């Protein structure tokens, strides 16, 4: 997938930011969510 290929599909289709993560019951989802928010705010290119 790249931006040129997505443009051929039509307007409104674009690549975004995503992540797949798996957690067990011992993880603090609030802490993980805050960490992700801070990461994507800091690392975003735009």
C-alpha positions in Angstrom: 0.0 0.0 0.0 1.2 3.5 -0.8 -0.5 6.9 -1.3 -0.5 6.6 -5.1 -2.3 3.3 -5.0 -4.9 4.6 -2.5 -5.5 7.7 -4.7 -6.5 5.4 -7.6 -9.3 3.8 -5.5 -11.0 7.2 -5.2 -11.4 10.2 -3.0 -11.7 9.8 0.7 -9.4 6.8 0.9 -6.1 7.4 2.5 -3.5 5.8 4.7 -3.5 6.8 8.4 -1.9 5.9 11.6 -2.5 2.5 13.1 -1.2 -0.1 15.5 -2.2 -3.6 16.5 -1.4 -4.6 20.1 -2.5 -7.5 22.2 -2.8 -7.3 26.0 -3.7 -9.7 28.8 -5.9 -8.9 31.8 -2.9 -7.6 33.8 -2.3 -4.5 31.7 -3.6 -1.1 32.6 -5.6 0.0 29.6 -5.8 3.6 30.8 -2.0 3.8 31.0 -1.5 2.2 27.7 -4.0 4.6 26.1 -2.3 7.6 27.6 1.0 6.3 26.3 -0.3 5.8 22.8 -1.9 9.3 22.8 1.4 10.9 23.8 3.4 8.8 21.3 1.2 9.7 18.3 1.0 13.3 19.3 4.8 13.5 19.5 5.5 11.4 16.4 2.8 12.6 14.1 4.0 14.2 10.8 1.4 16.9 10.4 
